[in-house]
């Protein structure tokens, strides 16, 4: 069975601080995919990134970066120089190749960026 | 614009009154899925469809029905809604192999069953 743990339920930072959201996953499969989604206060789910298990390169997109480490089964998300608009709930999700046809979501981390 | 649309966005209804939440995508995606989001429980899959006329149960299918008569539409039907189906519902679609391809979500439907 697959599982995603986001241990941080809520994080509060001041604008311009860097913040890292943790994601730890569990799966016995060797081919799997990891995702991050953002849910702003307006409620929609916005896709941020998809990474497969064979690609451990870290990725940077503007102020966002992702650190994928198979050795620790983690796929952490860092926001550099946070802004108020980054305030949202962030979800990490996992799916496996050939497994049940669904995304397994973590419970989410609520990030509040204060001015 | 490529998108997944859901209607209605908000709905308040009473126990037992049948309702349908529509979902439509304009990306010619094969895979579509319904999730519900509840506080403390995260997102859970209700039903999914790999293609036209192919549907299957997710984790929490009880009390729901779906149909996939056309590629673009995947309505969620609550034949006899109950208060425990009060939730935020999301429809999603992806190009293929839904669970491993990127899923794009609709704006959500907030349902309250009194």
Interface residues (C-beta under 8 A of the other chain):
Chain A: X33 X35 X37 X43 X44 X45 X46 X47 X50 X52 X91 X95 X96 X97 X99 X100 X101 X102 X103 X105 X106 X107 X108
Chain B: X31 X33 X40 X41 X42 X43 X44 X45 X48 X50 X56 X58 X59 X88 X90 X92 X98 X99 X100 X102 X103 X104 X105 X106 X107 X108 X110
